Amino acid sequence: NSAFTSITGYMPEDVMGQNPNILQSGRHDKTFYKQLWHAIQSKGSWTGEIYNRRKDGELYLQNLTIKVLHDAIGDTENHIAMFTDITHERQYNQQLKYLSEHDVLTGLPNRILLQQEFEFSLATAKRNGKMLGLLYLDLNNFKPVNDQFGHLYGDELLQVLAGRMQSCIRETDMVARIGGDEFIVLVSDVEN
């Protein structure tokens, strides 16, 4: 139908008589499809999210339902698939999640993400008999930078400092901005 053509880019003559696997993205393994078809055969339907590929090669995320159509004597006659393109919705939700967990100015994690990571790191440290560290950094005399040079330069200074701090830590550690000129570094797996 026209919705299928609009979402996938395939015209009816491109897909009539074709196997639906022409849409496969390559992002799902054989186990995924085996479970999908097992659900269809045992329950008569499957609903879930799946990545597929448009005619132009672009990946998109579908919310897909596949149902079995039976004939008058109960044999499988066909399968029908109904789907919605949820790519933009998922990207929007991921963007909202990112914005809720990161400082807009520096891109560093904020208090929310720091708290989550701290709880995870603390549990891991206890389980492994290790220690962790919290370093609190407060920039001295930062207010005069904003007062004398303006907030634009103050913001740029915070961005540069955030980048420098980020470059000084291990991949397993975290720098978070928790306030105007306040940062916390969470250091995991500390020996002493």
Sequence and secondary structure as in RCSB ss.txt:
>XXXX:A:sequence
NSAFTSITGYMPEDVMGQNPNILQSGRHDKTFYKQLWHAIQSKGSWTGEIYNRRKDGELYLQNLTIKVLHDAIGD
TENHIAMFTDITHERQYNQQLKYLSEHDVLTGLPNRILLQQEFEFSLATAKRNGKMLGLLYLDLNNFKPVNDQFG
HLYGDELLQVLAGRMQSCIRETDMVARIGGDEFIVLVSDVEN
>XXXX:A:secstr
 HHHHHHH   HHHHTT  GGGGB S S HHHHHHHHHHHHHHSEEEEEEEEE TTS EEEEEEEEEEEE TTS 
EEEEEEEEEE HHHHHHHHHHHHHHHB TTT  B HHHHHHHHHHHHHHHHHHT EEEEEEEE TT HHHHHHH 
HHHHHHHHHHHHHHHHHTS TT EEEE SSSEEEEEEEEE  
